[in-house]
Amino acid sequence: MKDFASMGSTVRLALSGALVVTVVSGCSDAGPEQPKGLSPSQICDGALGPSGASALERISGADRFTELDGSHANGDPNAFSLPLAAKRLHDDLSDRNQCQPYKVDSDFPVLTIDFEARDSHSDPAKVSTDDLSVYPLGRFAVTHQGGGATLVFSCPTQGGGEESTPYVRAKLTVTRSQVAPDSTDKDQIAVLTAVSRAMADELGCAAQAKLPSKIPDALPG
């Protein structure tokens, strides 16, 4: 009887050891937890490029982002895509597809970029520089003292009817509570220019748009 008891103890110990090995092995096979959200170079259909991605990090103070999921009232996906934004250029604001990166777990976008077909633009030589900084980009490019930026570039597009327009206006607005205090106006125009360059490529007007990859300094006021 003693031998049987000893044998039973040995079997239990062996099974316990096997269980420990199995549990440890199972834990070691699990990879590291993946970070939530998308990187700046992935967000908004990957339109930011290296310079725009770095600028978005500086604006937000974050390095992971999300976009709205689900669908718009018109049936379009809420997430930004260059082909969809190009398709909606001539539509009303409520139907246009916008780039809106959110910090992970935030209820408000860091910024919003909207593209619209336009038949005219302001003259950069005639705008007041009291609350605007003018940049030598495209046909018209400014940042606003209170935050935000506007960029107009040459790009003829055709609407659903007969109307054809010679320009595209890109407008960036920010949610002040989501902006890092040490970010700059130049960061905002860098993001807007990067996404506008991608849009110009999508529309086939990159040469006309005149949007360089390196952002120049603002013109002296």
C-alpha positions in Angstrom: 0.0 0.0 0.0 2.8 2.3 0.8 4.3 1.8 -2.6 1.0 2.5 -4.3 0.6 5.7 -2.3 4.2 6.7 -3.2 3.4 6.0 -6.9 0.2 8.1 -6.8 2.2 11.0 -5.3 4.7 10.7 -8.1 2.0 10.8 -10.8 0.4 13.8 -9.2 3.7 15.7 -9.1 4.4 14.8 -12.7 1.0 16.0 -13.9 1.4 19.2 -11.9 4.8 19.8 -13.4 3.3 19.2 -16.9 0.5 21.6 -16.2 3.0 24.3 -15.1 5.1 23.8 -18.2 2.0 24.0 -20.4 0.8 27.2 -18.7 4.2 28.8 -18.9 4.6 27.7 -22.5 1.2 29.2 -23.3 2.1 32.5 -21.7 5.4 32.6 -23.6 3.7 32.1 -26.9 1.5 35.2 -26.5 3.0 38.1 -28.3 3.2 41.7 -27.0 0.0 43.6 -26.8 -0.6 45.6 -29.9 -1.0 49.4 -29.4 -4.5 50.8 -30.0 -5.3 52.9 -33.0 -3.3 53.9 -36.1 0.1 55.6 -36.5 0.2 59.1 -38.0 1.4 57.7 -41.3 -1.6 55.3 -41.4 -4.4 57.7 -40.4 -6.5 59.4 -43.1 -5.8 56.9 -45.9 -2.1 57.3 -45.3 -2.2 60.8 -46.9 0.0 62.6 -44.4 3.4 61.3 -45.6 6.5 61.6 -43.4 6.4 65.4 -42.9 2.7 65.5 -42.2 2.8 62.6 -39.8 5.6 64.2 -37.8 3.6 67.5 -37.7 0.5 65.8 -36.5 2.4 64.3 -33.6 3.6 67.7 -32.7 0.1 69.2 -33.0 -1.5 66.6 -30.9 1.2 65.4 -28.5 0.2 61.9 -29.4 1.4 59.1 -31.7 -1.8 56.9 -32.0 -5.1 57.9 -33.6 -8.5 56.6 -34.6 -11.1 57.8 -37.0 -14.9 57.6 -36.9 -16.2 54.2 -37.9 -19.7 53.5 -39.4 -21.4 55.2 -42.2 -22.5 58.8 -43.1 -26.2 59.6 -43.6 -25.6 59.4 -47.4 -24.2 55.9 -47.1 -20.5 56.8 -47.4 -18.0 55.4 -44.9 -17.1 58.0 -42.2 -13.4 57.2 -42.4 -11.5 59.4 -44.8 -10.3 58.1 -48.2 -8.7 60.2 -51.0 -11.0 58.7 -53.8 -14.1 59.4 -51.8 -13.1 63.0 -50.8 -12.2 63.6 -54.5 -15.7 62.3 -55.5 -17.4 64.6 -53.1 -15.5 67.8 -53.9 -18.6 69.5 -55.5 -21.1 68.4 -52.9 -22.4 70.3 -49.9 -20.3 70.4 -46.7 -22.6 67.9 -45.0 -21.9 65.3 -47.7 -18.2 65.7 -48.1 -15.6 63.2 -46.8 -13.3 64.7 -44.2 -10.0 63.8 -42.6 -10.5 63.7 -38.8 -7.9 62.1 -36.6 -8.9 61.5 -33.0 -6.5 60.8 -30.2 -7.2 57.2 -28.9 -10.1 57.3 -26.4 -10.9 61.0 -27.2 -14.4 62.2 -28.1 -13.1 65.1 -30.2 -11.0 65.2 -33.3 -7.5 66.9 -33.1 -8.3 68.5 -36.4 -10.6 68.4 -39.4 -9.5 68.8 -43.1 -12.1 69.5 -45.7 -11.7 69.7 -49.5 -14.0 71.7 -51.7 -14.0 72.6 -55.4 -13.8 76.4 -55.8 -14.1 78.8 -58.8 -12.1 81.6 -57.1 -9.7 82.4 -54.3 -8.4 85.4 -52.3 -5.4 87.4 -53.3 -2.6 86.6 -50.8 -1.1 90.1 -51.5 -4.3 91.8 -50.3 -5.1 89.9 -47.1 -4.5 91.5 -43.7 -1.5 90.0 -41.9 -2.7 91.2 -38.5 -4.2 87.7 -37.7 -2.9 85.7 -40.7 0.4 84.3 -41.8 0.8 83.9 -45.5 2.8 81.1 -47.0 4.2 80.8 -50.6 2.2 77.6 -51.4 -0.2 76.9 -54.2 -2.4 79.8 -55.1 -3.2 80.9 -51.6 -2.1 79.6 -48.2 -2.6 81.1 -44.8 -2.6 80.1 -41.1 -5.0 81.8 -38.7 -3.8 83.3 -35.4 -6.6 81.5 -33.5 -5.7 78.2 -35.1 -6.4 76.6 -38.4 -5.2 77.0 -42.0 -6.5 77.5 -45.5 -4.8 76.4 -48.8 -6.0 76.8 -52.4 -4.3 75.1 -55.2 -4.9 74.9 -59.0 -6.7 71.7 -59.9 -9.6 71.7 -62.5 -12.4 69.4 -61.6 -15.8 68.6 -63.0 -18.9 68.4 -60.9 -21.9 66.1 -61.5 -23.5 68.7 -63.8 -21.8 70.9 -66.4 -19.9 73.0 -63.8 -16.2 72.9 -63.9 -14.0 74.7 -61.3 -10.3 75.6 -61.6 -9.3 75.3 -57.9 -9.5 73.1 -54.8 -9.7 74.7 -51.4 -8.3 72.7 -48.4 -9.4 73.9 -45.0 -8.0 72.8 -41.6 -9.7 73.5 -38.4 -8.5 72.5 -34.9 -10.1 71.5 -31.6 -8.2 73.8 -29.3 -8.5 71.4 -26.3 -6.7 68.7 -28.3 -3.8 70.8 -29.5 -0.4 70.6 -27.7 0.6 74.0 -26.3 4.0 74.0 -27.9 2.8 73.2 -31.4 3.1 75.9 -34.1 1.1 77.3 -37.0 3.7 75.9 -39.3 2.8 72.4 -38.0 -0.8 73.0 -39.1 0.1 74.2 -42.6 2.5 71.2 -42.9 -0.3 68.7 -42.2 -2.7 70.6 -44.6 -0.1 70.7 -47.4 0.8 67.0 -47.0 -2.8 65.9 -47.3 -3.4 68.4 -50.1 -0.4 66.9 -52.0 -1.9 63.5 -51.7 -5.3 64.9 -53.0 -3.6 66.6 -55.9 -2.0 63.3 -56.8 -5.4 61.6 -56.6 -6.9 64.2 -58.9 -4.0 64.1 -61.4 -3.1 67.8 -60.9 0.1 67.5 -58.8 2.2 69.6 -61.3 -0.3 72.4 -61.4 -0.9 72.4 -57.6 2.7 73.6 -56.8 2.8 72.1 -53.3 6.4 71.3 -52.3 7.2 68.5 -49.8 9.3 71.0 -47.7 7.2 73.7 -46.1 8.7 77.2 -46.6 8.6 79.9 -43.9 5.8 82.3 -43.8 6.3 85.5 -45.8 7.3 88.6 -43.8 4.2 90.5 -42.7 
